[in-house]
């Protein structure tokens, strides 16, 4: 076959093998009984159209067995007239399956099935019969009736989008669905007006408990891009029209004094019976419809392992509730970075390690909606507006640091002296003595250690947000628990030190003597290494005339903390040098001086190995972390083996 336009009548019990490289081919399959098969050598220069003498309702199943074949099974209502056809191809592009009722079936890249149809059937007829067909065939069906667009999903989590230029009817039809509403932008919008957006109707035919999401962010984004004078928002009050519920977007002109005007109405058909199964999002915070038919924000729920929580303005709406399974205890309000509010129980001596919790509300004092939040702990609930006086007079973190500094010093020093008394069992493993020395060296410098600790907390909020990966909005919803929030939780793995003060303030929970590195020890060791490194870097800068004002100490902290946590001590010198070399790659003079200084730093901090000092001798002199490292420098001067 070589002609460019060819029609082939396909009869039952026949095989068609088309190996043509070019041409437009139509395969006619009338209403018949039996089976047949067609093999295609499809390519970009050929088009294949299968024209079936059946309607969409006659299809019993569509089987996509692999990437290279599809099978249609027709079971029409007429008795003894079953028919099936298997179509094999090397590529699915340019293949169209057309039915007698003007429906066309297409196969997506992920082997998803879609049907597109123009029809004269009414909206009610379509809604009554098509959802069952969609579920039977696992197929998404798009139907156009005049200026009405109907999109029907099937028992899967689907993204269902309205037609921006026609009135739309969206039917999720089971599963967790996302209704993404959009509008025409710019000149495509009718009369350049924000008030001519077509209607959107949403139906819920699912009898299960799946949660759907209505996403209005595209609408708001497009309108505000087209007209910066317009402010658009979601009306908190849900209107009722019979059993239907109306969700409204309203607009205000920022330069003119007129009341809010309705921009878009989403009609939830029979919504009074299923509104509990819908979440609505207009910015970054999902909302739910309450029994009073008002929009209320979904709570932000944090897991038990979240010890440090940072909440940004975009994570909440007015009245949002934060929920944590940790206890609140005797919490304290602390002001940080001028406008941040910290709610922490780190100074409550009755709180155990598992319940330590601190919540930072970013820009609290300049963000009005932050003051409407509430926090639900395992043992109590805080409504922030009820503590306006305490919050407005909250002390700055620097003031709190100075207040607790002397107390922490005394508690730590006393505890260290007790833990460093002569040991009764001289046959203890050397590793056990090593751990004791690490505890002493990590703890007997409370002044600089606590200063670094509080400084790290104070400066960490913005830095940790930058360090966190950008995460796309996750539309999954389970049991009413929102998963939209991103950049809210900071895992305690990084080791912010603010809550670690609890271990020293509460003598009931001293540091363990014989165990692997604890969270507190890792933090203290890391901070001491950072202190020595900063001194060395500043010394190098002064000697070489190079400014290190913009040096990223955060990256160094993260790397060193990882080495300390995993006891990769031999890698610390090379890590410090590599980070500096990366920051100043072309300054050979600076790097040469720094290399000498870093070697000198380790040489000066060299100590006698633990074997040469009796274990029952107590040295009360405060020592840094580097005072307790043994440095073995090889002749080449390029490798250091650091041990404890």
Steps between C-alpha positions, in 0.01 A plus 500: 500500500655826389211738436478802731128460595366148542188354662503141621184308589593266785285186529489243781760226512746690281847639560627824353876557477583856394871562443464823301735779601278785384131572449168570668310182584141452615384163633123448490363258759121465468272354764588129487577186695834327545859623528775641284850648525696778335878546501644842423843630416413842635735795457488878491414506129190281525157552660261225603131544585278214621129566445279273713132438442443514875424764762695571818251307714560184289861468614538239769873550554816649350810299581846645453701187552841653433659800333429367152142375491144588593188284502139621476219275623149598386199349678198678356154438638407292194533132585781293345678796345820521701801627309864568582801635313868498589715775352879468510736789427857607553392850605163637607538846348257597224249225581138605560211281610163644393154381605160536334382752763783744413714391792875471445724292721866581553778334698725722711873463560444309822245275323214699648177498301309811395176546307394828337148547369260760362142410579141620496421326828395721790717563805272286714516208254880516490534518877260210543671253264861597428659463847425126496660470153809690617545271799438186295766595243739678742470792263481880534214632285472858370163592346402824328132597487451842342684745726511248784811290572470183706809323632454163671772321691515145625610315814844656516669807641466736205566863421174626349513841336216723384462646151600868538266623223192283560277419793646188658360198680769301684430150631768332710322164504702338782857519625677811630470767232637850455273748327735758349306809397647738244386789282599655171766766546562838343324570170344154495278590791156620395488876464822529701283475809561303815125465545424278199648169607292194401322296765655198666290216645648215704323169563594233751362155420744313723339315789838442666695724736761634256592867534498721190680835462378815328802703384429866418858629493520531122198730490643735760842500338370580151267780613764669712758475221260661254390775738730585789239739643266214576517302821316170484415267783277215609179588679501335841125455494359215287161583346220247474262456207266213578730201547775668297785690666669799338871573543575856391810694401467873555705792366575847629666788315781630718472852355120536506263482791240246394387193686619153409361374169440135422749376241442126483249263653569129541174312544527182703204301368310343789796620707303505822538120504874478432677827589694320777691314227640813334804713575542841337827678433539858374863571596711244683271402787219245458162594645199292598129582522373492857155392611415872523579522125809712557848446362753411767868411452611141533719444807873461457575162658858411592637158585656402831855517361470872423676675787564829321227655288518818294174641362503761224221739407414308184445184704198630688174686466304694758403262782731211402560242774845344547492149647792312655496178705769645728417663834494875550600491864596836652569665168675835454443776244830628357553769236763436235633685194291803601173367355504122557317340793628177656279284723727253679496267800880466502526672837246275674694255718205261512498441125670184377715482191220342297272799564747782435334730250549846356280671243624812323244722329691694235427876489229456762502861615452639148253239368150557643365152415775341711335641811183301429675161513453238768731218607374165622754305707444155646422650841352842425388747236626856452289765326757771431259791509430411865866566581535834328658669802759227560585483130532876457743515794693182410872541563755484224698180464819689589350604831394143572849380410664735749250407768567128471872516426623503860250235608600274213869548579453400864282200416734377231821554692364326812379206297826473310702490820279220630529304177880535488580352842749205520348184354453193714559257214844553346447220249237698310536504124704794368201611297311560823770737625497670165130570539557649845770731370276608217229587750737715700644677200158561356357643817762696692482804276144610569555867424606463136293183450176659619571818306546298182195291579264795539655681208446194285132482595452871442651490151382158393143571395575657165803279433316174554218611270759560231657161565173313474413359157219661307206260513208520262154509655393149581134462427458174692242516776432232758231512765477874479871553567642762268822424317531834321737673737866505403805649676320481833686223687868499584617159613697475820771313306683827427534564870401858581620548851226704659320204653819320595537739792241282667758225549708737712224692674336180623738300718263207493620426146883524497699405195571124488859404578550188294313507169528616142500872426184663625315783330638752751860379461483521124373857517756608762793340314391653172465848649845478658657394171322789332641742757857385435443509125361854510808619689730338247310641201498852643871474572564394142290786368699750703832355381403490132288813479198307371151570631305200624194699600264306273636153579231234535554354847166322476636254242806433717278434799291249306810314373677490837182399681470205264860394563459524877171313495648217293842515670685575176762705684782439253305687233460825694826678396453422132135607522592836652764560236270392214222735607740795517658403168154492340420847635833656388619284208725755329677648804811284527662724761197478724473123462871448567485703821180327604654157446787592728264639762274198497806276550617725779156494656512120528864497611436747780200303620691172516463322834651201670324174415263370764739216584761740634263666747350311798125476473452606860660843453245776474593811304261781588637736238248569226609342171375530147404211276833524317689477830381139516604381155813312411644610168740270315652698214675301232819624331315624194288730714194424291314256720392509862375207704291638782402269783362526850 
